[in-house]
């Protein structure tokens, strides 16, 4: 557990980071979070973003690509979401 907390803390040290979550994409279960705010519920964001990952994994399977996802970047008007 100490490694998880250390990793989350290191992620929060990235300039501009407002929140970080480690999530099991198969279940949508949040394993750990750091940061966030009343306006940014990391559990809600994590659950929603697992849908994005699952959709991409299904697409890779349908295309019969023997590959994995390294990262996904979603650019909003005022934020970047790195999945």
C-alpha positions in Angstrom: 0.0 0.0 0.0 2.9 2.3 0.7 4.0 2.0 -3.0 0.5 3.0 -4.1 0.4 6.1 -1.9 3.9 7.0 -3.0 3.0 6.6 -6.7 -0.2 8.7 -6.3 1.8 11.4 -4.5 4.5 11.4 -7.2 1.7 11.8 -9.9 0.3 14.8 -7.9 3.7 16.4 -8.1 3.3 16.9 -11.8 2.9 20.6 -12.5 -0.8 21.4 -12.9 -2.1 18.0 -11.6 -5.4 18.4 -9.8 -6.2 14.7 -9.3 -5.0 11.2 -9.9 -6.8 7.8 -9.6 -5.6 4.2 -10.1 -8.5 2.2 -11.4 -9.1 -1.4 -12.4 -10.6 -0.9 -15.8 -12.3 -4.4 -15.8 -14.3 -3.7 -12.7 -14.3 0.1 -12.6 -13.1 -0.1 -9.0 -11.0 2.8 -7.8 -7.9 1.4 -6.0 -6.5 4.7 -4.9 -6.9 8.5 -5.4 -5.1 11.7 -4.6 -6.3 15.3 -5.1 -9.6 16.1 -6.6 -12.1 18.6 -5.2 -15.8 19.1 -4.6 -16.1 20.0 -8.3 -13.9 17.0 -9.4 -15.2 13.7 -8.0 -12.4 11.4 -8.9 -14.5 8.3 -8.4 -17.0 9.5 -10.9 -14.3 10.5 -13.4 -12.5 7.1 -12.9 -15.7 5.1 -13.5 -16.6 7.1 -16.6 -13.1 6.8 -18.0 -13.1 3.0 -17.6 -15.9 3.1 -20.2 -13.4 4.8 -22.6 -10.8 2.2 -22.0 -13.2 -0.7 -22.3 -14.5 0.7 -25.6 -10.9 0.9 -27.0 -10.1 -2.6 -25.8 -13.2 -3.9 -27.6 -12.2 -2.0 -30.7 -8.7 -3.6 -30.6 -10.3 -7.0 -30.2 -12.8 -6.4 -33.1 -9.9 -5.3 -35.3 -8.0 -8.4 -34.3 -5.0 -6.3 -33.2 -2.6 -8.0 -30.9 -1.7 -4.7 -29.1 -2.4 -2.9 -25.9 -3.2 0.7 -24.9 -0.2 2.7 -23.7 -2.2 5.9 -22.9 -5.2 7.9 -23.9 -5.3 11.7 -23.9 -8.6 13.6 -23.8 -8.2 17.3 -24.3 -11.0 19.4 -22.8 -11.3 23.2 -23.1 -9.6 23.7 -19.7 -8.1 20.3 -18.8 -6.1 17.4 -20.1 -7.2 13.9 -19.0 -4.4 11.3 -19.3 -5.8 7.8 -19.1 
